[in-house]
Each structure stands twice: as structure tokens, then as C-alpha cells.
Amino acid sequence: MSIEPENLINLAEKLVNDGTEEVDFRCAVSRAYYAIYHVYKPLAEKLPPASTNGRTGMHQALIDRFLESSHNDDRSIGLKMKKFKEARTEADYKLFTKFSQQKAKETIIKIEEMLKQFKKNLSESAR
């Protein structure tokens, strides 16, 4: 069965709100990051490849496409995606540093705001 990015953000919300352990908060940020990644991936693929393409990982290459765009809106997306990737990296790889529920909630709120803006832009462009 296929899933949508909304399924990932819903899981992230459940983990951060209902979770009681640090692992729940870390997983919440990771799932929220992947929700926003999958929403913006098709847009990134319409942009020219980044100058770093092929020399970095696929997530950084996606972010670099936005950052290297000549459009301010694209660069803004890239900057936000970069911060979300950093939060996901901390959640997934820096296991010996404390990761709080508050930090997870703040990250998820910012990702949700970006998802809402994406949906708003999509509905406006459909008019």
C-alpha cells in the first residue's frame, strides 16, 4: 500500500504528542523531515542540477538545487530544507546528545507551516 507525505507528518505528530521517550521525539523529527522532502522533491527535480550534484548525497543535492536557484522563493525553500535536514541528522545520528520533546515540536511546527504554504501555493496556482 502506498503512503502520502501527509501520512508521515501525521505519524510525526502522533509520536511527538503521544510519545514519552526520546526515541519517539527523534523518530517524529525524522518522519516530518521525510514528509517535507517528498513534497518538495518533484519541484526540485524541475530545477537545473546543482553544481554539487553527484558529489553530495541525494538530500543535499535536492537542497542545493533550491539554494542555487535564481528565484528568492526557491532559495528560501532551500534554507528551510537545510535546517530541517540538520534537525533530522541530529535526530538520527547524534544519539549521545539529548533531543527534547520541545525541540521536536518546534521542528514539526515549522515543517507543518511549510507544508501549509505549499498547499496554499498549489491551490492558488490552480486558479
Salt bridges, closest charged atoms under 4 A:
GLU6 OE2 - LYS119 NZ 3.80
GLU22 OE2 - ARG26 NH2 2.78
GLU45 OE2 - LYS41 NZ 3.46
GLU90 OE1 - LYS103 NZ 2.59
ASP92 OD2 - ARG88 NH1 3.37
